[in-house]
Each structure stands twice: as structure tokens, then as C-alpha cells.
Amino acid sequence: MFRIISSIAASIAFLASVGVQAAPPTVATDAPDSYTVVKGDTLWGISGRFLQEPWRWPEVWQMNEDEIKNPHLIYPGQIIVLDRSGPYLRIGKRVGEDSGSSGRPVGDNRLQPRIYQTPIDEAIPTIPLKAIAPFLTRPLVIDEHSLQGAATIVATETNRVYLAQGDTIFAKDVDENVDKWAVFRQAKPLVDPTDNQVLGYEVLYLGSARVTERTSPVTLEIVEAVEEIGVDDKMLPTEGELIFSYMPHAPKEGIDARLISIHRGVSETGKLNVVVISAGRQNGLEPGHVVAMFRNRGVATHEREVYALPEKRYGSALVFRVFDRVSYALIMDTDGQAAIGDAIRNP
């Protein structure tokens, strides 16, 4: 018979993770007293120099909820100082601030008006934005209702099978108030492994198009083509560019989900890769939430008894885009490969 002790222990651990106040952040064993920010850094990476759990750095910056959603910007050249008594992180003096370049004697710390000019595009991001940029501007997951209401490409000007940038297409069911469209092809249903319910449909982004003439069918020009576009492909209104500027924080609700899909269709993946999890807006998730990843170790048989082996927490992921019932997350820390079916819970 199955031993259930490990399952009970896992359940207790899960309840504890969502119902008990977390211990204060722990300083990394080799944490420096200070660090000078350089171009190419990320806030997650900087915090990893100071803390054993990098995602908890907003706590040691003593930021409130509003500041977490609208983070202060940190730039190259600024010095991050660690106060181990808290622990706390603070921004120290800028590089060269006391070099005498201001015309005052070195060591003269009298307050005087000064202006620092730093281009905003040099601000240090929370995570490597290039890893998620394509996912912020494209339709990724749609429900059955949206799929049924999508516009459809019905013909091409040249009757070619597949088209590219600059070509003309004709489509039906095009909203008269929308000019910019994202072109996609349905890829696969996203299924919850616990009850086999379809949570949504992951689509393959093909490119974008804009209306050139309000004819019947409507005439459009292909603006971008990342894959070949053809008759019967679908279109949805473009969502506009989303900006990810959230700092990491724990979900307020209890999360008990699964990793259900990996970008590019592989079965395993690693750090800084994108995964889909079976929880979304309806479960209380929002951009910036951090989730923990648990590996299923399977079962073992000994002397005709079967033992369910305890799960192992092996990494964390940052949620960056949320739909009704699923979310996209970027794997940030891991000591092994993430696999479809792994458990996703509160950190």
C-alpha cells in the first residue's frame, strides 16, 4: 500500500507556506558590504550578491506595496550598501561624489543643490527584459470565446500559400474600429493535469497586420512576419506594448498549480526560460509574484511496499504576464531542469 506520510508532510508544508509569517531574509554567506552597480546588472542579480533568497530584496529595501508596483530606479554608478543589522539595503554615495569635482573640498558634506542626469533607458531592470520582451507584445493565450470571435484570413492578393512582410491579405470578421491586428495560429490547448480541464489555448504568434482599406473582405498589409502567414490563420486586435516594472513579491493567496507548458514545446528547461503555469488572475496571481518550483521525485518500491517520495523544492520563477487561468513565468533560480508536471506553490 502507498505510504501517505510524505503526502501529509507536503500538505502541512504547503499550508505553512501560505499561513505563517516568513522568517526575515537571510544574508548570503559571502555577501559584500557594498556593491557598485554596472551596466548589464539586474536588481534580482544584485540582490543575489547580498541575500540567500534574491527575490526578497524589496523587503530589505523596506518598500511598501505602492513602491513595489512602481519601483524606484537604480542606475549604473550607484553604490548599494548592506546594513547587516536588519538586514537592509540602501543606496550609498555615487561613484566620484566626493572626488572634489564639485568645487568643494573633499570631505565637505554640506547639503547643496545638485542635478544628476541619467537617461531613463539606462535604469537597472528587475530581470533581463530581453528574455521576456517577445511575450509582452504578443497574444499568447486565448479562451474559447476569443477564439470563436477572432478574424480570419480568407484570401491573398497573389494566391500564394504563405506570405511575408509587405504582402496583402484579405480577412473577414474584422472589427471596424480596429486597425492594428496580431496574426496567430492556434497551437494547442493548455490542460490542467489535475482535472483535465482546458484552461485556454496557447497560440503561435505569426506577425502583425494593419488595415489599408475597409473593403469586403477587409484589405490589410502585413507589417511583421516572424513565421509564414497563410489563409485560415486568425487575427486578434493588438494589445499594445506592455511594460514590466514590478518588483518581486509573494502571492497573498495560496497557490497550488502545475507547470503545464514550456516555450518552444520542449519537455524540460532551465534558468531564464519561459514556462506556463496552471494558475492565473482567478487564482490571485499578478505580475511580479514569485512562485516556488517543486520536483516530483516519483515513487520507490522496497520489499513490496510502494513509497511516495517527497517533492524537492529546486527553484523559483517570476510571474510576468497573467491571463484568467494561466500565467507566464521566467525561471530565475534552479539547481536542475524544470519539467512539465512539476508543482508550483508559494515561495
C-alpha positions in Angstrom: 0.0 0.0 0.0 1.1 3.6 -0.5 2.7 5.4 2.4 0.9 8.6 2.9 3.2 10.2 5.5 5.2 12.1 2.8 1.9 13.4 1.3 0.7 14.6 4.7 4.1 16.3 5.3 3.9 18.0 1.9 0.4 19.3 2.7 1.5 20.7 6.1 4.5 22.4 4.4 2.2 23.9 1.8 -0.3 25.2 4.4 2.6 26.6 6.5 4.0 28.4 3.5 0.7 30.4 3.0 -0.4 30.8 6.6 2.8 31.5 8.6 4.8 34.7 8.6 8.1 34.1 6.8 11.3 34.5 8.6 13.4 37.6 7.9 15.6 37.5 4.8 19.0 35.8 5.4 22.2 37.4 4.3 24.3 35.4 1.9 27.4 33.8 3.4 29.8 35.7 1.1 27.8 39.0 0.9 29.9 42.1 0.4 29.5 45.2 2.5 28.8 47.3 -0.7 28.5 46.8 -4.4 28.8 49.3 -7.3 26.1 49.0 -10.0 27.4 48.4 -13.5 25.6 48.4 -16.8 24.0 45.0 -17.5 23.1 44.3 -13.9 19.6 43.3 -12.9 18.0 44.0 -9.5 17.5 40.3 -9.0 21.2 39.6 -9.7 22.4 42.4 -7.4 20.2 41.2 -4.6 21.6 37.7 -5.1 25.0 39.1 -4.0 23.5 40.0 -0.7 20.7 37.6 0.1 20.2 33.9 0.1 16.7 34.5 -1.4 17.2 37.1 -4.1 13.5 37.7 -4.7 13.0 39.1 -1.2 15.1 42.2 -1.8 12.1 44.6 -1.7 11.7 43.6 2.0 15.3 44.7 2.9 14.8 47.9 0.9 11.8 48.4 3.2 9.4 49.2 0.3 5.7 49.4 0.8 3.1 47.9 -1.6 2.8 51.0 -3.8 6.6 51.3 -4.2 6.8 47.6 -5.2 4.3 48.3 -8.1 6.2 51.4 -9.1 9.8 50.7 -8.2 12.5 53.3 -7.6 15.0 53.3 -10.4 18.7 52.3 -9.8 21.4 53.3 -12.3 25.0 52.3 -13.1 27.5 54.0 -10.8 25.3 53.9 -7.7 26.7 52.1 -4.7 24.4 49.6 -2.9 25.4 49.4 0.8 24.4 46.4 3.1 23.4 47.1 6.7 23.7 43.7 8.3 21.7 44.7 11.4 18.4 44.4 9.6 19.4 43.4 7.1 18.8 46.5 5.0 20.0 47.7 1.6 20.5 51.3 0.9 21.8 53.5 -1.9 25.2 55.0 -0.9 27.1 57.9 -2.4 27.6 57.8 -6.2 30.9 56.9 -7.6 33.1 60.0 -7.6 30.7 62.0 -5.4 33.4 63.1 -3.0 36.2 63.5 -5.6 36.3 67.2 -5.4 34.8 67.7 -8.9 32.0 69.9 -7.5 34.5 72.5 -6.5 34.1 71.9 -2.8 36.8 70.4 -0.6 36.9 66.6 -0.4 35.0 65.6 2.8 32.8 68.7 2.7 29.4 67.1 3.1 27.3 70.3 3.3 24.0 69.9 1.5 23.9 71.8 -1.7 21.5 71.6 -4.8 22.9 69.2 -7.4 21.4 67.6 -10.5 22.2 64.1 -11.7 21.3 63.4 -15.3 21.0 59.7 -16.3 19.0 58.5 -19.4 16.0 56.5 -18.2 16.8 53.7 -20.6 19.9 53.0 -18.5 17.9 52.1 -15.4 18.6 48.7 -13.9 15.7 46.4 -14.6 14.3 43.8 -12.2 15.1 40.9 -14.6 16.7 40.5 -18.0 13.9 42.1 -20.1 15.2 40.7 -23.4 14.2 37.2 -22.0 10.5 38.2 -21.9 10.2 41.1 -24.4 8.5 38.9 -27.1 5.9 37.8 -24.6 4.9 41.4 -23.7 3.7 42.4 -27.1 2.0 39.3 -28.5 -1.2 37.3 -27.8 -0.2 34.1 -26.1 -3.2 32.6 -24.5 -6.9 33.0 -25.5 -10.1 31.4 -24.3 -12.7 29.6 -26.4 -14.8 32.8 -26.7 -12.0 34.8 -28.0 -11.0 32.1 -30.4 -14.5 31.9 -31.8 -14.7 35.7 -32.3 -11.3 36.1 -34.0 -11.0 37.5 -37.5 -9.9 35.1 -40.2 -7.7 35.5 -43.3 -9.7 34.3 -46.3 -7.5 35.2 -49.3 -4.2 36.6 -50.5 -3.6 39.0 -53.4 -1.2 36.7 -55.2 -2.9 33.5 -54.2 0.4 32.4 -52.7 0.2 29.7 -50.0 2.3 31.7 -47.5 3.0 35.4 -47.2 5.7 37.7 -45.7 6.1 41.3 -44.7 4.6 43.8 -47.2 2.2 41.4 -48.7 -1.6 42.0 -48.9 -4.2 39.8 -47.2 -8.0 39.8 -47.0 -9.9 39.0 -43.9 -13.4 38.6 -42.6 -15.0 39.4 -39.2 -12.6 42.4 -38.8 -13.8 44.9 -36.2 -14.5 48.2 -37.9 -12.9 50.2 -35.0 -9.6 48.3 -35.0 -6.8 49.0 -37.5 -3.8 47.0 -36.0 -4.0 43.2 -35.7 -1.9 40.4 -34.4 -1.8 37.3 -36.6 -1.7 33.9 -35.0 -2.3 30.2 -35.5 -3.8 28.0 -32.8 -1.1 25.8 -31.4 -2.5 23.6 -28.5 -4.9 23.6 -25.6 -3.5 24.2 -22.1 -4.8 21.4 -19.9 -4.9 21.3 -16.1 -3.3 17.9 -15.3 -5.3 17.6 -12.1 -8.8 17.5 -13.7 -8.1 17.6 -17.5 -9.9 20.9 -17.9 -8.9 23.2 -20.8 -7.6 26.4 -19.2 -7.1 28.2 -22.5 -5.4 27.9 -25.9 -1.8 28.7 -26.4 -1.3 30.3 -29.8 1.6 30.6 -32.2 2.3 34.3 -33.0 2.9 34.8 -36.7 3.2 38.5 -37.1 1.1 41.7 -37.4 -1.0 43.5 -40.0 -2.8 46.8 -40.4 -6.0 47.7 -42.3 -5.4 49.6 -45.5 -8.9 49.5 -47.0 -12.3 48.9 -45.4 -13.5 46.7 -48.3 -15.4 43.5 -48.0 -13.5 41.4 -47.2 -11.2 43.9 -45.4 -7.8 44.6 -47.0 -4.7 44.5 -44.8 -1.0 44.8 -45.2 1.4 42.5 -43.3 3.7 44.7 -41.2 5.7 42.0 -39.5 6.1 38.3 -40.2 8.1 36.1 -37.8 6.5 33.0 -39.3 4.8 32.2 -42.6 1.3 33.6 -42.8 -1.5 31.9 -44.8 -5.2 31.5 -45.5 -7.2 30.4 -42.4 -4.8 31.9 -39.9 -6.6 34.0 -37.3 -6.2 37.6 -36.1 -6.9 39.5 -32.9 -6.6 43.2 -32.1 -3.0 44.1 -30.9 -2.8 44.7 -27.2 -0.1 47.4 -27.4 3.2 47.2 -25.6 3.1 46.0 -22.0 5.8 47.4 -19.6 7.1 45.1 -16.9 8.3 47.1 -14.0 7.2 45.1 -11.0 9.4 44.1 -8.2 9.2 40.5 -6.9 6.8 39.8 -4.0 5.0 36.7 -2.7 1.4 36.0 -3.6 -1.2 36.8 -1.0 -3.3 33.7 -1.9 -2.3 30.1 -1.6 -1.1 28.8 -5.0 -1.2 25.1 -5.8 -0.6 24.7 -9.5 1.5 22.8 -12.1 4.0 23.6 -14.8 1.9 22.8 -17.9 3.9 24.1 -20.9 7.4 25.2 -21.8 8.1 27.7 -24.6 9.2 26.0 -27.9 7.5 22.8 -27.0 10.3 21.0 -25.1 9.7 18.8 -22.1 12.4 20.3 -19.8 14.1 23.6 -19.5 16.4 25.7 -17.2 17.2 29.1 -15.9 16.0 32.2 -17.7 13.5 30.3 -19.8 9.7 30.9 -20.0 7.2 28.4 -18.7 3.4 28.3 -18.4 1.7 27.5 -15.0 -1.8 26.4 -14.4 -2.9 29.4 -12.2 -3.8 32.9 -13.3 -5.8 36.0 -12.4 -8.6 33.9 -11.0 -6.2 32.4 -8.5 -4.9 35.8 -7.3 -1.7 35.9 -9.4 -0.4 39.2 -10.7 2.8 40.3 -12.5 5.7 40.4 -10.1 4.6 37.4 -8.0 7.3 34.8 -7.2 6.4 31.1 -7.1 8.5 28.2 -5.9 9.1 25.1 -8.1 8.9 21.6 -6.7 10.2 18.5 -8.4 8.2 15.3 -8.4 10.6 12.5 -7.3 8.1 9.8 -8.1 7.8 6.5 -6.1 10.1 3.8 -4.9 9.4 0.2 -4.1 11.0 -1.7 -1.3 10.0 -5.2 -0.1 6.8 -5.0 -2.0 5.8 -1.7 -0.4 5.5 1.5 -2.5 6.7 4.8 -1.1 5.7 8.2 -2.5 8.9 10.2 -2.3 8.7 13.7 -1.0 8.9 16.6 -3.5 12.0 18.7 -3.7 12.0 22.5 -3.9 14.5 23.2 -6.6 13.9 26.7 -7.9 11.8 29.9 -8.2 10.1 31.7 -11.1 8.9 35.3 -11.5 5.4 35.7 -13.0 5.4 38.4 -15.7 2.2 38.0 -17.6 -1.1 36.8 -16.3 -4.3 35.5 -18.0 -7.5 34.4 -16.5 -6.5 30.8 -15.7 -2.8 30.5 -16.7 0.3 32.7 -16.3 3.7 33.0 -17.9 6.8 33.0 -15.6 10.5 33.3 -16.1 12.7 30.7 -14.3 15.1 32.7 -12.1 16.9 30.2 -9.9 17.2 26.4 -10.3 19.5 23.6 -9.3 18.3 21.4 -12.2 15.9 21.1 -15.1 12.3 22.2 -14.8 9.8 19.7 -16.3 6.2 19.6 -17.2 4.1 18.4 -14.3 6.3 20.0 -11.6 4.4 21.5 -8.7 4.1 25.3 -8.4 3.4 26.8 -5.0 4.0 29.8 -2.7 7.7 30.6 -2.1 
